[in-house]
C-alpha cells in the first residue's frame, strides 16, 4: 500500500526517488527490529516476537496522519503502455522478481543455520548479520535516485548480480567476515532491484492500473520467497543434504544466469514494446 500511495501522490523521477526513500526507511526499521529480535531471542526464542509491539504506535500515527483526500494527478501523455490493462512488460517484471525472490531468500532462510553449524555464534550474531543486510539496503535506498540515474537500464541486472556475488562469497570463502560482506552485497542488491521493479511496473500502465501492477510485483516476490525453501531444500537433498553451502552456490549460479537473462529478454521486450 505504501508503494501505491507513492504513485498516487508523486510522478516521474520524484516517484522513483520516493520509492528509494520508502525502501531506505523500510530497511532502517528492519535493521533495528532484526537486531532487537536477535537480542530478545537470546533469552527465549518466542521473545523475538515482542518486537511487533512497536507497530502499535505506528498504527496510531498512520490513522492520524495518512491523507484522506483523493490526489489529483497530472494527465500523462498517451503511450503504447496506456492500454487500460496490465501488459506484457508488467508480467515480464513480475516473473523476474518472482525468480529473484526465490533465489535471494536462500540467504535469510539459511544464514542462521550456517552461522551455528560453523560455530561462529548464536541468534544474536545472526541478528547482526541480518541487520547488516538491512543497513546496506537503507543506505542504498537513500542513494537510490542517484544510482538509478547512473545505472539506467542496468539497475536490475547489477542488483541481481550483486546478490549473486554475495552468495558466491559465502560458498567460496565461508568465513565470518565474508558473511558480513555477503550481507552488504545482498542488502545492496535487494535495495535497488525491488524499488526499480515496482517503479517500472507502475510506469508502463495507465495510472488507474498502477496499484494493480504494484500488487502483482509485490505478490510475485513474496510467492518467490514462499517457494524458495521448498525448491532449494529439494535440490540440496538431491545433491548433499548435510552441506548448507550447496544452497548458496546454487543460488549464486541461478542469480548470475538470471541477471544475464534479464538483460537479453529486456532488450527483446523493449524493442517489441516500442515498435507498437
LONUSE-138074 format. One record per residue: residue in three letters; x, y, z of N, C-alpha, C, O in turn. Coordinates in steps of 0.2 Angstrom, whole numbers. Layout:
N
ALA;X;Y;Z;X;Y;Z;X;Y;Z;X;Y;Z
...
END
This chain:
276
UNK;4;-6;0;0;0;0;4;6;0;2;11;-3
UNK;10;6;3;14;12;3;17;14;-3;17;20;-5
UNK;19;9;-7;21;10;-14;15;13;-18;16;17;-23
UNK;9;10;-17;3;13;-21;2;20;-19;0;24;-24
UNK;3;22;-13;2;29;-11;7;33;-14;6;39;-16
UNK;13;31;-15;18;35;-19;16;36;-26;17;42;-28
UNK;14;31;-29;12;33;-36;6;37;-36;4;40;-42
UNK;2;37;-31;-4;42;-31;-2;49;-30;-5;54;-33
UNK;3;50;-26;5;57;-24;11;60;-28;13;66;-27
UNK;15;56;-31;21;58;-34;21;55;-41;19;49;-43
UNK;25;58;-46;26;56;-53;33;56;-55;37;60;-52
UNK;35;53;-60;41;53;-64;47;52;-59;47;47;-55
UNK;52;55;-60;58;54;-56;57;55;-48;60;52;-44
UNK;53;60;-47;51;61;-40;48;54;-37;49;53;-31
UNK;44;51;-41;41;45;-38;46;39;-37;46;36;-32
UNK;51;39;-42;57;34;-41;61;36;-35;63;31;-31
UNK;62;42;-33;66;44;-28;62;43;-21;65;41;-16
UNK;56;44;-21;52;42;-15;51;34;-14;51;32;-8
UNK;51;30;-19;52;23;-18;58;21;-15;59;17;-11
UNK;64;25;-17;70;23;-14;70;25;-7;73;21;-3
UNK;67;31;-5;66;33;2;62;28;6;64;26;12
UNK;57;26;3;52;21;6;56;14;8;56;11;13
UNK;61;12;3;65;6;4;70;8;9;71;3;13
UNK;73;14;10;78;16;15;75;15;22;78;12;26
UNK;69;18;23;65;18;29;63;11;31;63;9;37
UNK;61;7;26;59;0;27;65;-4;30;64;-7;35
UNK;71;-3;27;77;-6;29;79;-4;36;82;-8;40
UNK;79;3;37;81;6;43;77;3;49;80;1;54
UNK;70;2;48;66;-1;53;68;-8;54;68;-11;60
UNK;69;-12;48;71;-19;49;77;-20;52;78;-24;56
UNK;82;-15;51;88;-16;54;88;-15;62;91;-19;66
UNK;84;-11;65;83;-10;72;79;-16;74;81;-19;80
UNK;73;-18;71;69;-24;73;73;-30;73;72;-34;78
UNK;77;-32;68;80;-38;67;86;-39;73;86;-44;76
UNK;89;-33;74;94;-33;79;91;-34;86;93;-38;90
UNK;85;-31;87;82;-31;94;79;-38;95;79;-41;100
UNK;76;-41;89;73;-48;90;79;-53;91;78;-58;95
UNK;85;-52;88;90;-56;90;92;-56;97;94;-61;100
UNK;92;-50;100;94;-50;107;89;-53;111;90;-57;116
UNK;82;-52;110;77;-55;113;77;-62;113;75;-66;118
UNK;78;-65;107;78;-72;106;84;-76;110;83;-82;111
UNK;89;-72;112;94;-75;116;92;-77;122;94;-82;125
UNK;87;-74;125;84;-76;132;79;-81;131;80;-86;134
UNK;74;-81;126;69;-86;125;67;-85;118;66;-79;116
UNK;67;-90;114;65;-90;106;59;-86;105;59;-82;100
UNK;54;-87;109;47;-83;107;47;-76;109;43;-72;107
UNK;52;-74;113;53;-67;115;54;-62;109;53;-56;109
UNK;57;-65;103;59;-62;97;52;-58;94;53;-53;91
UNK;47;-61;96;40;-58;93;38;-52;96;33;-49;94
UNK;41;-50;102;39;-44;106;40;-38;102;37;-33;103
UNK;45;-39;97;46;-33;93;40;-30;89;40;-24;87
UNK;35;-34;88;29;-32;84;25;-27;88;20;-24;86
UNK;26;-27;95;23;-21;99;24;-14;96;21;-10;97
UNK;30;-14;93;32;-7;90;27;-5;85;27;1;84
UNK;23;-9;82;18;-7;77;12;-4;80;8;-1;76
UNK;11;-4;86;5;-1;89;6;7;89;1;10;86
UNK;11;10;91;12;17;89;12;19;82;9;24;80
UNK;15;15;78;15;16;71;8;16;68;6;21;64
UNK;3;11;70;-4;11;68;-7;18;70;-11;20;66
UNK;-6;20;76;-9;26;78;-7;32;74;-11;37;72
UNK;0;33;72;2;38;68;-1;38;61;-3;43;58
UNK;-2;32;58;-5;31;52;-12;34;52;-14;37;47
UNK;-16;31;57;-23;33;57;-23;41;58;-28;44;55
UNK;-19;44;61;-19;51;62;-17;55;56;-20;61;55
UNK;-12;53;53;-8;57;48;-9;55;41;-7;59;36
UNK;-11;49;39;-12;47;32;-17;51;29;-23;52;31
UNK;-15;54;23;-20;59;19;-26;55;17;-26;49;15
UNK;-32;59;18;-39;56;16;-41;59;10;-46;56;7
UNK;-38;64;7;-40;67;1;-38;62;-5;-34;58;-5
UNK;-42;63;-11;-41;60;-17;-36;64;-21;-38;69;-23
UNK;-30;62;-22;-25;66;-25;-27;67;-33;-29;63;-36
UNK;-25;73;-35;-26;75;-42;-20;74;-46;-15;78;-44
UNK;-19;70;-50;-13;69;-54;-13;72;-61;-18;71;-64
UNK;-7;74;-63;-7;77;-70;-8;71;-75;-6;66;-74
UNK;-12;73;-81;-13;68;-86;-6;67;-89;-2;71;-91
UNK;-5;60;-90;1;58;-94;0;58;-101;-6;57;-103
UNK;5;58;-105;4;58;-112;3;50;-114;5;46;-111
UNK;-1;49;-119;-3;43;-121;3;39;-124;7;42;-128
UNK;4;33;-122;10;29;-124;7;22;-126;1;21;-124
UNK;11;18;-129;9;11;-130;7;7;-124;3;3;-124
UNK;10;10;-118;8;6;-112;1;8;-110;-2;4;-106
UNK;-2;13;-112;-9;15;-110;-14;11;-113;-18;14;-117
UNK;-15;5;-111;-20;1;-115;-25;-1;-110;-30;-4;-112
UNK;-25;2;-104;-31;1;-99;-30;-6;-96;-35;-8;-92
UNK;-25;-9;-96;-24;-16;-93;-17;-17;-92;-12;-14;-95
UNK;-15;-23;-88;-9;-25;-87;-6;-27;-94;-9;-31;-98
UNK;0;-25;-96;3;-28;-102;9;-32;-101;11;-34;-95
UNK;12;-34;-106;17;-40;-106;23;-37;-102;27;-42;-99
UNK;25;-31;-101;31;-29;-98;29;-30;-90;34;-31;-86
UNK;23;-29;-88;22;-30;-81;23;-37;-79;26;-39;-74
UNK;20;-42;-83;21;-49;-82;28;-51;-82;30;-55;-78
UNK;32;-48;-87;39;-49;-88;43;-47;-81;47;-51;-79
UNK;41;-41;-79;45;-39;-72;43;-43;-67;47;-45;-63
UNK;36;-45;-66;34;-49;-60;37;-56;-61;39;-59;-55
UNK;38;-59;-66;41;-65;-67;48;-65;-65;50;-70;-61
UNK;52;-60;-67;59;-60;-65;60;-58;-57;64;-61;-54
UNK;55;-54;-55;55;-53;-47;53;-59;-43;56;-60;-38
UNK;49;-63;-46;47;-69;-43;53;-74;-42;55;-77;-37
UNK;57;-75;-48;63;-79;-48;68;-76;-43;72;-79;-40
UNK;69;-69;-43;74;-66;-39;72;-67;-32;77;-68;-28
UNK;66;-67;-30;64;-68;-23;65;-75;-21;68;-76;-15
UNK;64;-80;-25;66;-87;-23;73;-88;-23;75;-93;-19
UNK;77;-84;-26;84;-85;-26;88;-82;-20;92;-85;-17
UNK;86;-75;-19;89;-72;-14;87;-74;-7;91;-73;-2
UNK;81;-77;-6;78;-79;0;82;-85;3;81;-86;9
UNK;87;-88;-1;91;-93;2;95;-90;8;97;-93;13
UNK;97;-84;7;101;-80;12;98;-80;19;100;-82;24
UNK;91;-77;19;88;-77;25;86;-83;28;86;-84;34
UNK;85;-88;24;82;-95;27;88;-99;30;87;-104;33
UNK;94;-98;27;100;-102;29;106;-99;33;110;-103;35
UNK;106;-93;33;112;-90;36;112;-91;43;118;-92;46
UNK;107;-91;47;107;-93;54;110;-100;55;114;-101;60
UNK;107;-105;51;109;-111;52;117;-112;50;120;-116;53
UNK;119;-108;45;126;-108;43;131;-106;49;136;-109;50
UNK;128;-100;52;132;-97;57;133;-102;63;138;-103;66
UNK;128;-105;65;128;-110;71;132;-116;69;136;-119;73
UNK;131;-119;63;134;-125;61;142;-124;60;146;-129;62
UNK;144;-118;59;151;-117;59;154;-114;65;160;-113;66
UNK;150;-114;70;152;-112;77;154;-104;78;158;-103;82
UNK;151;-100;73;153;-93;74;149;-89;79;152;-84;82
UNK;143;-92;81;140;-88;86;133;-91;87;131;-96;85
UNK;128;-86;90;121;-88;91;116;-84;88;118;-81;83
UNK;110;-84;91;105;-80;87;107;-72;87;104;-69;83
UNK;111;-70;92;112;-63;92;117;-61;86;116;-56;83
UNK;121;-65;84;126;-64;79;122;-65;72;123;-61;68
UNK;117;-69;72;113;-70;66;109;-63;65;108;-61;59
UNK;106;-61;71;103;-54;70;107;-49;68;105;-44;64
UNK;113;-49;70;118;-44;67;119;-44;60;120;-39;56
UNK;120;-50;57;121;-51;50;115;-49;46;116;-45;41
UNK;109;-51;49;103;-48;45;102;-40;46;99;-37;42
UNK;105;-38;51;105;-31;52;109;-27;47;108;-22;45
UNK;115;-31;45;119;-28;40;116;-28;33;117;-23;30
UNK;112;-33;32;108;-33;26;103;-27;26;103;-23;21
UNK;100;-26;31;95;-20;31;99;-13;31;96;-9;28
UNK;105;-13;34;108;-7;34;111;-5;27;110;1;25
UNK;113;-10;24;115;-9;17;109;-7;12;110;-3;8
UNK;104;-10;14;98;-8;10;95;-1;11;93;2;7
UNK;96;1;18;94;8;20;99;13;16;96;18;13
UNK;105;12;16;110;16;13;109;17;5;109;22;2
UNK;107;11;3;106;10;-5;99;14;-6;99;18;-11
UNK;94;13;-2;88;17;-3;89;25;-3;86;28;-7
UNK;93;27;2;94;34;2;98;37;-4;97;43;-6
UNK;102;33;-7;106;35;-13;102;32;-20;105;32;-25
UNK;96;29;-19;93;26;-25;92;30;-31;93;28;-36
UNK;90;37;-30;89;41;-35;95;42;-40;95;42;-46
UNK;101;43;-36;107;44;-40;109;37;-43;112;37;-49
UNK;108;32;-40;110;25;-43;106;24;-49;109;21;-54
UNK;100;25;-48;95;24;-54;97;28;-60;97;25;-66
UNK;99;34;-59;101;38;-65;107;36;-68;108;37;-74
UNK;112;34;-64;118;31;-66;118;25;-70;121;24;-75
UNK;114;20;-67;114;13;-69;109;12;-75;110;8;-79
UNK;104;16;-75;99;16;-80;96;9;-81;93;6;-76
UNK;96;6;-87;93;0;-89;97;-6;-85;94;-11;-85
UNK;103;-5;-83;107;-10;-80;105;-10;-72;109;-14;-69
UNK;101;-6;-70;100;-6;-62;98;-13;-60;101;-16;-55
UNK;93;-16;-63;90;-23;-60;96;-28;-61;97;-32;-56
UNK;99;-29;-67;104;-34;-68;110;-33;-63;113;-38;-61
UNK;112;-27;-62;118;-26;-57;116;-28;-50;120;-31;-47
UNK;109;-26;-48;107;-28;-42;107;-35;-41;109;-38;-36
UNK;104;-39;-46;104;-46;-46;111;-49;-45;112;-54;-41
UNK;115;-46;-49;122;-49;-49;126;-48;-43;130;-52;-40
UNK;124;-42;-39;127;-41;-33;125;-46;-28;129;-48;-24
UNK;118;-48;-28;116;-53;-23;119;-60;-25;121;-63;-20
UNK;120;-61;-31;123;-67;-33;130;-68;-31;133;-73;-29
UNK;134;-62;-31;141;-62;-29;141;-63;-22;146;-66;-19
UNK;136;-60;-18;136;-62;-11;136;-69;-9;139;-72;-5
UNK;131;-72;-13;130;-80;-12;137;-83;-13;139;-88;-10
UNK;140;-81;-19;146;-84;-21;152;-83;-15;156;-88;-14
UNK;152;-78;-12;157;-76;-7;156;-81;-1;161;-83;2
UNK;150;-82;1;148;-87;6;151;-94;5;154;-97;9
UNK;150;-96;-2;152;-103;-3;159;-103;-4;162;-108;-2
UNK;162;-99;-7;170;-99;-8;174;-98;-2;178;-102;-1
UNK;172;-93;2;176;-91;7;173;-94;14;176;-98;17
UNK;167;-92;15;163;-95;21;165;-93;28;163;-95;33
UNK;170;-88;28;172;-85;35;167;-80;37;163;-78;34
UNK;168;-78;44;163;-74;47;163;-67;43;158;-64;42
UNK;169;-64;42;170;-58;39;167;-58;32;163;-53;29
UNK;168;-64;28;165;-64;21;157;-65;22;154;-62;17
UNK;154;-67;27;147;-67;28;144;-60;28;139;-59;26
UNK;148;-56;32;146;-49;33;146;-45;26;142;-41;24
UNK;152;-47;22;152;-44;16;147;-46;11;144;-42;8
UNK;145;-53;12;139;-55;8;133;-52;10;128;-50;6
UNK;132;-51;16;126;-47;19;125;-40;16;120;-38;14
UNK;131;-37;15;131;-30;12;129;-30;5;125;-26;3
UNK;132;-35;1;130;-36;-6;123;-38;-7;119;-35;-11
UNK;120;-42;-2;113;-44;-3;109;-38;-2;104;-37;-5
UNK;110;-34;4;106;-28;5;106;-23;0;101;-20;-2
UNK;112;-22;-3;113;-18;-9;108;-20;-15;105;-16;-18
UNK;109;-26;-16;105;-29;-22;98;-28;-21;94;-26;-26
UNK;95;-31;-16;88;-30;-14;86;-23;-14;80;-21;-17
UNK;90;-19;-12;88;-11;-11;88;-8;-17;84;-3;-18
UNK;91;-10;-23;90;-7;-29;85;-11;-34;82;-8;-38
UNK;85;-18;-33;81;-22;-38;73;-21;-36;69;-19;-41
UNK;71;-21;-30;64;-20;-28;61;-14;-30;56;-14;-33
UNK;64;-8;-28;61;-2;-30;61;-1;-37;56;2;-40
UNK;66;-3;-41;66;-2;-48;61;-6;-51;57;-4;-56
UNK;60;-13;-49;55;-17;-52;48;-14;-51;44;-14;-56
UNK;46;-12;-45;40;-9;-44;39;-2;-48;33;-1;-50
UNK;44;2;-48;44;8;-52;42;7;-59;38;10;-62
UNK;46;2;-62;45;0;-69;38;-2;-70;35;0;-75
UNK;36;-7;-66;29;-10;-67;24;-4;-66;19;-4;-70
UNK;24;0;-62;19;6;-61;19;11;-67;14;14;-68
UNK;25;11;-70;25;16;-75;24;14;-83;26;18;-87
UNK;22;8;-83;21;5;-90;13;4;-91;11;0;-96
UNK;9;6;-86;2;5;-87;-1;12;-85;2;17;-83
UNK;-8;12;-87;-12;18;-85;-12;19;-78;-11;14;-74
UNK;-13;25;-75;-12;27;-68;-18;23;-64;-16;22;-58
UNK;-23;22;-67;-28;18;-63;-27;11;-62;-30;7;-58
UNK;-21;8;-66;-19;1;-65;-13;1;-62;-10;-5;-61
UNK;-10;6;-59;-4;6;-56;-4;2;-49;1;-2;-48
UNK;-9;3;-45;-9;-1;-39;-10;-8;-41;-7;-12;-37
UNK;-13;-10;-46;-13;-17;-48;-7;-20;-50;-5;-26;-48
UNK;-3;-16;-54;4;-18;-56;8;-19;-50;12;-24;-50
UNK;8;-14;-45;12;-14;-39;11;-21;-35;15;-24;-33
UNK;4;-22;-35;2;-28;-31;4;-34;-34;6;-39;-30
UNK;4;-35;-41;7;-40;-44;14;-42;-43;16;-47;-41
UNK;18;-36;-43;25;-37;-42;27;-39;-35;31;-43;-34
UNK;23;-36;-30;24;-37;-23;22;-44;-22;26;-48;-18
UNK;17;-47;-24;15;-53;-23;20;-58;-26;21;-64;-24
UNK;23;-56;-32;27;-61;-35;34;-62;-31;36;-68;-30
UNK;36;-57;-28;42;-58;-24;41;-62;-18;45;-66;-15
UNK;35;-61;-15;33;-65;-9;31;-72;-10;33;-76;-7
UNK;28;-73;-16;27;-80;-19;34;-83;-20;35;-89;-18
UNK;39;-80;-22;46;-82;-23;49;-84;-17;52;-90;-16
UNK;48;-80;-12;51;-82;-5;48;-88;-2;51;-91;2
UNK;41;-88;-3;37;-94;-1;40;-101;-4;41;-106;0
UNK;41;-100;-10;43;-106;-14;50;-108;-12;52;-114;-13
UNK;55;-103;-11;62;-104;-10;64;-110;-6;68;-114;-8
UNK;62;-110;0;64;-116;4;62;-123;2;66;-127;2
UNK;56;-123;-1;54;-129;-4;58;-131;-10;60;-137;-11
UNK;60;-126;-14;64;-128;-20;71;-130;-18;73;-135;-21
UNK;74;-125;-14;81;-127;-13;82;-132;-8;87;-136;-9
UNK;78;-134;-4;78;-140;0;78;-146;-4;82;-151;-3
UNK;73;-146;-9;73;-152;-13;79;-153;-17;82;-159;-18
UNK;82;-148;-20;88;-148;-24;94;-150;-20;98;-154;-22
UNK;94;-147;-14;100;-148;-10;100;-156;-7;106;-159;-7
UNK;94;-158;-6;94;-165;-3;96;-170;-9;98;-176;-8
UNK;95;-168;-15;97;-172;-21;104;-173;-22;107;-177;-25
UNK;108;-168;-19;115;-167;-20;118;-169;-14;122;-174;-13
UNK;118;-165;-9;121;-166;-2;117;-163;3;118;-157;5
UNK;113;-166;6;108;-163;11;112;-161;17;109;-157;21
UNK;118;-163;19;121;-161;25;125;-155;24;127;-152;29
UNK;126;-153;18;130;-147;17;126;-141;15;123;-140;10
UNK;125;-136;20;121;-130;18;124;-126;13;121;-122;9
UNK;131;-126;12;134;-122;7;132;-123;0;132;-118;-4
UNK;129;-129;-1;127;-131;-8;122;-126;-10;121;-125;-16
UNK;117;-124;-6;112;-120;-7;114;-113;-10;111;-110;-14
UNK;120;-111;-7;122;-104;-8;125;-104;-15;125;-99;-19
UNK;129;-110;-17;132;-110;-24;127;-111;-29;127;-108;-35
UNK;121;-114;-28;116;-115;-32;112;-108;-33;111;-106;-39
UNK;111;-105;-28;109;-98;-28;113;-93;-32;111;-89;-36
UNK;120;-94;-31;125;-90;-35;124;-91;-42;124;-86;-46
UNK;124;-97;-44;123;-98;-52;117;-96;-54;116;-93;-60
UNK;111;-97;-51;105;-95;-53;104;-88;-54;101;-85;-59
UNK;107;-84;-49;106;-77;-49;110;-74;-55;108;-69;-58
UNK;116;-76;-56;120;-74;-62;117;-75;-68;117;-71;-73
UNK;114;-81;-69;110;-83;-75;104;-78;-76;103;-76;-81
UNK;101;-77;-70;95;-73;-71;97;-65;-73;93;-62;-77
UNK;103;-63;-70;105;-56;-72;106;-56;-80;104;-51;-83
UNK;109;-61;-83;111;-61;-90;104;-62;-94;103;-58;-99
UNK;100;-66;-91;94;-67;-95;89;-61;-95;86;-60;-100
UNK;89;-57;-89;86;-51;-89;88;-46;-94;84;-43;-98
UNK;94;-45;-95;97;-41;-100;95;-42;-107;92;-38;-111
UNK;95;-49;-109;93;-51;-115;86;-50;-116;84;-48;-122
UNK;82;-53;-112;75;-53;-113;72;-46;-112;67;-44;-116
UNK;75;-41;-108;73;-34;-108;74;-31;-114;69;-27;-116
UNK;79;-32;-118;81;-29;-124;75;-31;-129;73;-27;-133
UNK;74;-38;-129;69;-40;-134;62;-37;-133;59;-35;-138
UNK;60;-37;-127;53;-34;-125;53;-27;-126;48;-24;-129
UNK;58;-23;-124;58;-16;-126;58;-15;-133;54;-10;-135
UNK;61;-18;-137;61;-17;-144;54;-19;-147;51;-15;-151
UNK;51;-24;-145;44;-26;-147;39;-21;-145;34;-19;-148
UNK;40;-19;-138;35;-14;-135;36;-7;-138;30;-4;-139
UNK;42;-5;-140;42;2;-143;40;2;-150;39;8;-153
UNK;40;-4;-153;38;-4;-160;31;-4;-161;28;-3;-167
UNK;27;-5;-156;20;-5;-157;17;2;-157;11;3;-158
END
